[in-house]
Amino acid sequence: MKTITRRFASQLRDDRGDVPGWVLICLMTAGIVIVLWGVAGPALTGVFQSAIDRVMGV
């Protein structure tokens, strides 16, 4: 039991984290945003422009 407690305590003190994992998550998120922006960007621009035109009464 004491060994499990020591192992758990040492993992809590270890603040290095999983840097390669976080870098991969950030890169994948950036990639998804870029792809979605490329696909949905023109459609979103059209929706925004249409909404502005309706508000302005054009």
Secondary structure by P-SEA (a helix, b strand, c coil): caaaaaaaaaaaaccccaaaaaaaaaaaaaaaaaaaaaaaaaaaaaaaaaaaaaaacc
